[in-house]
Amino acid sequence: MPSHPPINVPRHVAENLRSLSLAFHPDSISKYRFDRPFIPQFISSRGNEYFCEIDEEYLTDRFNLTGLNTEVQYYQYALDLITDVFDLDADDDLREQIEKSARHLYGLVHARYIVTTRGLAKMLDKYKKGDFGKCPRVLCDQHPLLPMGQSDLPNQKTVKLYCAKCEDIYNPKSSRHASIDGSYFGTSFHNILFQVYPALVPEKSIRRYEPRVYGFRVHASAALARWQDARREDMRERLHHANIDATFVEDSEDEEYEFDDDNEDDDKPDISKEVVVGDQAPARMDMGV
């Protein structure tokens, strides 16, 4: 049988083929994930750029984890996985559940860690680098954002981004970031950061967009009047559909004006019955009769 010459496969193709082969072996992937340190793997994962690395001393202090054992399933196994002391020989399904619990536990601990001195310093460094994105508002001149939550309870609201210049919140651009639980950052972190570092508080943006037509500014009071008229008509229609007979103050004032116009002639004084007295009366001679 003729021998075939060896095929020289490029290195990047070989690596892609190896990754493709691992995709059909869940056992290899699970073992690979559990063999690596959890925190570096978690921080370097796509979509976790908002998180900072929690110090090991903070994680090993049980006081910092008070109350979390009732909120996280497989709490002890998840904590062992985060602190790299996990040695349980579990099947794939249990490993997946423990890893999911470990990610959730890390997020809950992260919300507590970032309001400490060390946590604020790490998040401040990421804030200065713009790791959380820039404000999408044009007049804020790409001011850096901070992650925040609208609720301190998990599974309530996803993470939002806060701009200290316009004092408004925005949705993350990436869908990976938009799915992060907002409780992993809490409702107070962004405000505490500026309380600790008041020099970072930016000047508030007082510039506002002014609508113009060929360079002429649109009259604000006219636009307000049109908006009020539209709301009034909408209210009239809703009251009419509800069979409620109600009038506005303007309607009653118009009726009063009409009533005053009808009685305008009645209020005029009768000149023919006017009595003349005083020096204006004609002088008469007293004849003694």
C-alpha positions as a Markdown table, in Angstrom:
| # | Residue | x | y | z |
|---|---|---|---|---|
| 1 | Met | 0.0 | 0.0 | 0.0 |
| 2 | Pro | 1.4 | 3.4 | -1.0 |
| 3 | Ser | 2.3 | 5.7 | 1.9 |
| 4 | His | 0.7 | 9.2 | 2.0 |
| 5 | Pro | 3.0 | 12.1 | 2.7 |
| 6 | Pro | 2.4 | 13.8 | 6.0 |
| 7 | Ile | 0.1 | 16.8 | 6.0 |
| 8 | Asn | 1.3 | 20.0 | 7.5 |
| 9 | Val | -1.6 | 21.6 | 9.4 |
| 10 | Pro | -1.2 | 25.2 | 10.4 |
| 11 | Arg | -1.1 | 25.8 | 14.1 |
| 12 | His | -4.2 | 28.0 | 14.3 |
| 13 | Val | -6.2 | 25.3 | 12.4 |
| 14 | Ala | -5.0 | 22.6 | 14.8 |
| 15 | Glu | -6.1 | 24.7 | 17.8 |
| 16 | Asn | -9.5 | 25.3 | 16.3 |
| 17 | Leu | -9.9 | 21.5 | 15.6 |
| 18 | Arg | -8.9 | 20.8 | 19.2 |
| 19 | Ser | -11.5 | 23.3 | 20.5 |
| 20 | Leu | -14.1 | 21.7 | 18.2 |
| 21 | Ser | -13.3 | 18.2 | 19.5 |
| 22 | Leu | -13.6 | 19.4 | 23.1 |
| 23 | Ala | -17.1 | 20.7 | 22.4 |
| 24 | Phe | -18.2 | 17.1 | 22.0 |
| 25 | His | -16.7 | 16.1 | 25.3 |
| 26 | Pro | -18.5 | 17.9 | 28.2 |
| 27 | Asp | -16.4 | 16.0 | 30.8 |
| 28 | Ser | -13.2 | 17.6 | 29.5 |
| 29 | Ile | -14.7 | 21.1 | 29.6 |
| 30 | Ser | -16.1 | 20.6 | 33.1 |
| 31 | Lys | -12.8 | 19.3 | 34.4 |
| 32 | Tyr | -10.9 | 22.1 | 32.7 |
| 33 | Arg | -13.1 | 24.8 | 34.3 |
| 34 | Phe | -12.8 | 23.3 | 37.8 |
| 35 | Asp | -9.1 | 22.9 | 37.5 |
| 36 | Arg | -8.5 | 26.6 | 36.9 |
| 37 | Pro | -8.8 | 29.2 | 39.6 |
| 38 | Phe | -12.3 | 30.5 | 39.7 |
| 39 | Ile | -11.9 | 34.2 | 40.2 |
| 40 | Pro | -9.4 | 34.9 | 37.3 |
| 41 | Gln | -11.6 | 32.7 | 35.0 |
| 42 | Phe | -14.7 | 34.6 | 36.1 |
| 43 | Ile | -13.2 | 38.1 | 35.7 |
| 44 | Ser | -11.7 | 37.3 | 32.3 |
| 45 | Ser | -14.9 | 35.9 | 30.9 |
| 46 | Arg | -16.8 | 37.9 | 28.3 |
| 47 | Gly | -19.6 | 40.0 | 29.8 |
| 48 | Asn | -18.0 | 40.2 | 33.2 |
| 49 | Glu | -15.9 | 43.3 | 32.6 |
| 50 | Tyr | -17.9 | 45.3 | 35.1 |
| 51 | Phe | -16.7 | 43.1 | 38.0 |
| 52 | Cys | -13.5 | 43.7 | 40.0 |
| 53 | Glu | -11.4 | 41.0 | 41.7 |
| 54 | Ile | -12.3 | 40.4 | 45.3 |
| 55 | Asp | -9.4 | 39.9 | 47.7 |
| 56 | Glu | -9.0 | 36.4 | 49.1 |
| 57 | Glu | -8.8 | 37.8 | 52.7 |
| 58 | Tyr | -12.3 | 39.3 | 52.2 |
| 59 | Leu | -13.8 | 36.0 | 50.9 |
| 60 | Thr | -12.3 | 34.0 | 53.8 |
| 61 | Asp | -13.7 | 36.2 | 56.5 |
| 62 | Arg | -17.1 | 34.7 | 57.3 |
| 63 | Phe | -18.3 | 38.0 | 58.8 |
| 64 | Asn | -18.4 | 39.4 | 55.3 |
| 65 | Leu | -20.6 | 36.6 | 54.1 |
| 66 | Thr | -23.2 | 36.8 | 56.8 |
| 67 | Gly | -26.7 | 35.9 | 55.6 |
| 68 | Leu | -25.6 | 34.6 | 52.2 |
| 69 | Asn | -25.9 | 31.0 | 53.0 |
| 70 | Thr | -29.7 | 31.2 | 52.9 |
| 71 | Glu | -29.7 | 32.9 | 49.5 |
| 72 | Val | -27.4 | 30.7 | 47.5 |
| 73 | Gln | -28.0 | 27.0 | 46.7 |
| 74 | Tyr | -25.0 | 24.7 | 47.4 |
| 75 | Tyr | -23.5 | 27.6 | 49.4 |
| 76 | Gln | -20.6 | 25.7 | 50.9 |
| 77 | Tyr | -19.6 | 24.0 | 47.6 |
| 78 | Ala | -19.9 | 27.4 | 45.8 |
| 79 | Leu | -17.7 | 29.1 | 48.4 |
| 80 | Asp | -15.1 | 26.2 | 48.1 |
| 81 | Leu | -15.1 | 26.7 | 44.3 |
| 82 | Ile | -14.5 | 30.4 | 44.6 |
| 83 | Thr | -11.7 | 30.0 | 47.1 |
| 84 | Asp | -10.2 | 27.1 | 45.0 |
| 85 | Val | -10.6 | 24.4 | 47.7 |
| 86 | Phe | -13.3 | 22.5 | 45.9 |
| 87 | Asp | -12.6 | 18.7 | 45.8 |
| 88 | Leu | -16.0 | 17.1 | 45.4 |
| 89 | Asp | -16.3 | 14.3 | 42.8 |
| 90 | Ala | -19.6 | 15.3 | 41.3 |
| 91 | Asp | -21.4 | 14.5 | 38.1 |
| 92 | Asp | -21.7 | 17.0 | 35.3 |
| 93 | Asp | -25.2 | 18.3 | 36.3 |
| 94 | Leu | -24.2 | 18.9 | 39.9 |
| 95 | Arg | -21.0 | 20.6 | 38.8 |
| 96 | Glu | -23.0 | 22.9 | 36.5 |
| 97 | Gln | -25.4 | 23.8 | 39.4 |
| 98 | Ile | -22.5 | 24.5 | 41.7 |
| 99 | Glu | -20.7 | 26.7 | 39.2 |
| 100 | Lys | -24.0 | 28.6 | 38.7 |
| 101 | Ser | -24.3 | 29.1 | 42.4 |
| 102 | Ala | -20.7 | 30.2 | 42.6 |
| 103 | Arg | -21.2 | 32.9 | 40.0 |
| 104 | His | -24.3 | 34.1 | 42.0 |
| 105 | Leu | -22.5 | 34.1 | 45.3 |
| 106 | Tyr | -19.6 | 36.0 | 43.8 |
| 107 | Gly | -22.0 | 38.7 | 42.6 |
| 108 | Leu | -23.6 | 39.1 | 46.0 |
| 109 | Val | -20.3 | 39.3 | 47.7 |
| 110 | His | -19.1 | 41.7 | 45.0 |
| 111 | Ala | -21.9 | 44.2 | 46.0 |
| 112 | Arg | -20.6 | 44.3 | 49.5 |
| 113 | Tyr | -16.9 | 44.4 | 48.5 |
| 114 | Ile | -17.1 | 47.4 | 46.2 |
| 115 | Val | -18.3 | 49.7 | 49.0 |
| 116 | Thr | -15.1 | 49.0 | 51.1 |
| 117 | Thr | -12.0 | 51.0 | 50.8 |
| 118 | Arg | -10.2 | 48.4 | 48.7 |
| 119 | Gly | -13.2 | 47.8 | 46.5 |
| 120 | Leu | -13.8 | 51.5 | 45.9 |
| 121 | Ala | -10.1 | 51.9 | 44.8 |
| 122 | Lys | -10.4 | 49.0 | 42.3 |
| 123 | Met | -13.7 | 50.3 | 40.9 |
| 124 | Leu | -12.3 | 53.8 | 40.7 |
| 125 | Asp | -9.4 | 52.5 | 38.6 |
| 126 | Lys | -11.8 | 50.9 | 36.2 |
| 127 | Tyr | -13.9 | 54.1 | 36.1 |
| 128 | Lys | -11.0 | 56.2 | 35.1 |
| 129 | Lys | -10.1 | 53.8 | 32.4 |
| 130 | Gly | -13.6 | 53.9 | 31.0 |
| 131 | Asp | -14.2 | 50.2 | 31.4 |
| 132 | Phe | -17.9 | 50.8 | 32.1 |
| 133 | Gly | -18.5 | 52.8 | 28.9 |
| 134 | Lys | -19.2 | 56.4 | 28.0 |
| 135 | Cys | -22.4 | 58.4 | 28.4 |
| 136 | Pro | -24.4 | 58.2 | 25.2 |
| 137 | Arg | -25.7 | 61.7 | 25.7 |
| 138 | Val | -24.0 | 64.0 | 23.1 |
| 139 | Leu | -23.8 | 67.0 | 25.4 |
| 140 | Cys | -22.0 | 65.0 | 28.2 |
| 141 | Asp | -18.9 | 64.7 | 25.9 |
| 142 | Gln | -18.4 | 61.0 | 26.5 |
| 143 | His | -18.3 | 61.2 | 30.3 |
| 144 | Pro | -17.4 | 57.8 | 31.9 |
| 145 | Leu | -20.2 | 55.8 | 33.4 |
| 146 | Leu | -20.6 | 53.7 | 36.6 |
| 147 | Pro | -22.6 | 50.5 | 37.0 |
| 148 | Met | -25.5 | 50.6 | 39.5 |
| 149 | Gly | -28.5 | 48.6 | 40.5 |
| 150 | Gln | -32.1 | 49.7 | 40.9 |
| 151 | Ser | -32.7 | 47.2 | 43.6 |
| 152 | Asp | -30.6 | 45.5 | 46.3 |
| 153 | Leu | -32.5 | 42.3 | 46.0 |
| 154 | Pro | -31.4 | 39.7 | 43.4 |
| 155 | Asn | -33.6 | 38.8 | 40.4 |
| 156 | Gln | -35.4 | 42.1 | 40.4 |
| 157 | Lys | -33.6 | 44.5 | 38.0 |
| 158 | Thr | -30.7 | 44.3 | 35.7 |
| 159 | Val | -27.6 | 46.5 | 35.9 |
| 160 | Lys | -27.8 | 50.1 | 34.6 |
| 161 | Leu | -25.1 | 52.7 | 33.9 |
| 162 | Tyr | -25.1 | 56.0 | 35.8 |
| 163 | Cys | -23.7 | 59.3 | 34.4 |
| 164 | Ala | -22.7 | 61.8 | 37.1 |
| 165 | Lys | -22.7 | 64.7 | 34.7 |
| 166 | Cys | -26.3 | 64.5 | 33.5 |
| 167 | Glu | -27.4 | 62.5 | 36.6 |
| 168 | Asp | -29.3 | 60.0 | 34.5 |
| 169 | Ile | -29.1 | 56.2 | 34.0 |
| 170 | Tyr | -28.8 | 54.2 | 30.7 |
| 171 | Asn | -29.0 | 50.6 | 29.5 |
| 172 | Pro | -25.7 | 48.9 | 28.7 |
| 173 | Lys | -25.0 | 48.5 | 25.0 |
| 174 | Ser | -23.9 | 44.9 | 25.1 |
| 175 | Ser | -26.5 | 42.2 | 25.7 |
| 176 | Arg | -24.0 | 40.4 | 27.8 |
| 177 | His | -23.8 | 43.3 | 30.2 |
| 178 | Ala | -27.5 | 44.0 | 30.1 |
| 179 | Ser | -28.3 | 40.6 | 31.5 |
| 180 | Ile | -26.2 | 41.1 | 34.7 |
| 181 | Asp | -28.2 | 41.3 | 37.9 |
| 182 | Gly | -28.3 | 44.8 | 39.3 |
| 183 | Ser | -28.0 | 43.6 | 42.9 |
| 184 | Tyr | -24.3 | 42.6 | 42.2 |
| 185 | Phe | -23.5 | 46.4 | 42.3 |
| 186 | Gly | -26.3 | 47.7 | 44.6 |
| 187 | Thr | -28.1 | 51.0 | 44.7 |
| 188 | Ser | -25.6 | 52.9 | 46.8 |
| 189 | Phe | -22.2 | 52.1 | 45.3 |
| 190 | His | -22.1 | 55.0 | 42.7 |
| 191 | Asn | -23.1 | 57.6 | 45.3 |
| 192 | Ile | -20.7 | 56.3 | 47.9 |
| 193 | Leu | -17.8 | 56.5 | 45.4 |
| 194 | Phe | -18.4 | 60.3 | 44.9 |
| 195 | Gln | -18.8 | 60.8 | 48.6 |
| 196 | Val | -15.4 | 59.2 | 49.3 |
| 197 | Tyr | -13.8 | 61.0 | 46.3 |
| 198 | Pro | -15.6 | 64.4 | 46.0 |
| 199 | Ala | -12.9 | 65.7 | 43.7 |
| 200 | Leu | -14.3 | 63.4 | 41.0 |
| 201 | Val | -17.8 | 64.9 | 41.0 |
| 202 | Pro | -18.1 | 66.6 | 37.6 |
| 203 | Glu | -19.7 | 69.9 | 36.8 |
| 204 | Lys | -23.3 | 69.4 | 36.0 |
| 205 | Ser | -24.3 | 69.7 | 32.4 |
| 206 | Ile | -26.5 | 72.8 | 32.0 |
| 207 | Arg | -26.6 | 72.7 | 28.3 |
| 208 | Arg | -29.8 | 71.5 | 26.7 |
| 209 | Tyr | -30.7 | 70.9 | 23.1 |
| 210 | Glu | -32.8 | 73.7 | 21.7 |
| 211 | Pro | -35.0 | 72.9 | 18.6 |
| 212 | Arg | -34.5 | 75.3 | 15.8 |
| 213 | Val | -36.0 | 75.9 | 12.4 |
| 214 | Tyr | -33.6 | 77.5 | 9.9 |
| 215 | Gly | -31.6 | 78.8 | 12.8 |
| 216 | Phe | -34.6 | 80.3 | 14.6 |
| 217 | Arg | -35.4 | 78.8 | 18.0 |
| 218 | Val | -38.9 | 77.2 | 18.3 |
| 219 | His | -41.1 | 79.2 | 20.6 |
| 220 | Ala | -41.2 | 77.2 | 23.9 |
| 221 | Ser | -44.5 | 78.7 | 25.2 |
| 222 | Ala | -46.2 | 77.9 | 21.9 |
| 223 | Ala | -45.1 | 74.3 | 22.1 |
| 224 | Leu | -46.2 | 74.1 | 25.7 |
| 225 | Ala | -49.6 | 75.5 | 24.7 |
| 226 | Arg | -50.0 | 72.9 | 21.9 |
| 227 | Trp | -49.1 | 70.2 | 24.3 |
| 228 | Gln | -51.6 | 71.4 | 26.9 |
| 229 | Asp | -54.4 | 71.6 | 24.3 |
| 230 | Ala | -53.7 | 68.1 | 23.2 |
| 231 | Arg | -53.8 | 66.8 | 26.7 |
| 232 | Arg | -57.0 | 68.7 | 27.4 |
| 233 | Glu | -58.7 | 67.2 | 24.3 |
| 234 | Asp | -57.5 | 63.7 | 25.3 |
| 235 | Met | -59.0 | 64.2 | 28.8 |
| 236 | Arg | -62.3 | 65.4 | 27.2 |
| 237 | Glu | -62.5 | 62.2 | 25.1 |
| 238 | Arg | -61.7 | 59.9 | 28.1 |
| 239 | Leu | -64.4 | 61.6 | 30.2 |
| 240 | His | -66.9 | 61.4 | 27.4 |
| 241 | His | -66.2 | 57.6 | 27.0 |
| 242 | Ala | -66.6 | 57.2 | 30.7 |
| 243 | Asn | -70.0 | 59.0 | 30.6 |
| 244 | Ile | -68.7 | 61.7 | 33.0 |
| 245 | Asp | -70.1 | 65.1 | 32.4 |
| 246 | Ala | -67.3 | 67.4 | 33.6 |
| 247 | Thr | -66.2 | 70.9 | 32.4 |
| 248 | Phe | -62.9 | 72.6 | 32.6 |
| 249 | Val | -62.3 | 75.9 | 34.4 |
| 250 | Glu | -61.8 | 77.6 | 31.0 |
| 251 | Asp | -65.3 | 76.5 | 29.9 |
| 252 | Ser | -67.0 | 78.1 | 33.0 |
| 253 | Glu | -65.0 | 81.3 | 32.4 |
| 254 | Asp | -66.1 | 81.5 | 28.8 |
| 255 | Glu | -69.8 | 81.1 | 30.0 |
| 256 | Glu | -69.3 | 83.9 | 32.5 |
| 257 | Tyr | -67.9 | 86.1 | 29.8 |
| 258 | Glu | -70.9 | 85.4 | 27.5 |
| 259 | Phe | -73.3 | 86.1 | 30.4 |
| 260 | Asp | -71.6 | 89.4 | 31.1 |
| 261 | Asp | -71.9 | 90.4 | 27.4 |
| 262 | Asp | -75.6 | 89.7 | 27.4 |
| 263 | Asn | -76.3 | 91.9 | 30.4 |
| 264 | Glu | -73.9 | 94.7 | 29.4 |
| 265 | Asp | -76.8 | 97.0 | 28.3 |
| 266 | Asp | -78.7 | 96.4 | 31.6 |
| 267 | Asp | -75.8 | 97.8 | 33.6 |
| 268 | Lys | -75.7 | 101.1 | 31.8 |
| 269 | Pro | -77.1 | 104.0 | 33.8 |
| 270 | Asp | -80.4 | 105.7 | 32.7 |
| 271 | Ile | -79.4 | 109.2 | 31.8 |
| 272 | Ser | -83.0 | 110.4 | 31.4 |
| 273 | Lys | -83.7 | 109.7 | 35.1 |
| 274 | Glu | -80.5 | 111.4 | 36.4 |
| 275 | Val | -81.1 | 113.9 | 39.1 |
| 276 | Val | -79.2 | 117.1 | 39.0 |
| 277 | Val | -78.3 | 118.7 | 42.3 |
| 278 | Gly | -76.0 | 121.2 | 43.7 |
| 279 | Asp | -74.6 | 124.1 | 41.7 |
| 280 | Gln | -75.6 | 122.5 | 38.5 |
| 281 | Ala | -79.4 | 122.9 | 39.2 |
| 282 | Pro | -81.1 | 125.9 | 37.6 |
| 283 | Ala | -81.6 | 128.9 | 39.9 |
| 284 | Arg | -85.2 | 129.8 | 41.0 |
| 285 | Met | -86.5 | 132.9 | 42.6 |
| 286 | Asp | -88.4 | 132.5 | 45.9 |
| 287 | Met | -91.5 | 134.5 | 45.5 |
| 288 | Gly | -92.8 | 133.7 | 48.9 |
| 289 | Val | -95.8 | 131.9 | 47.6 |
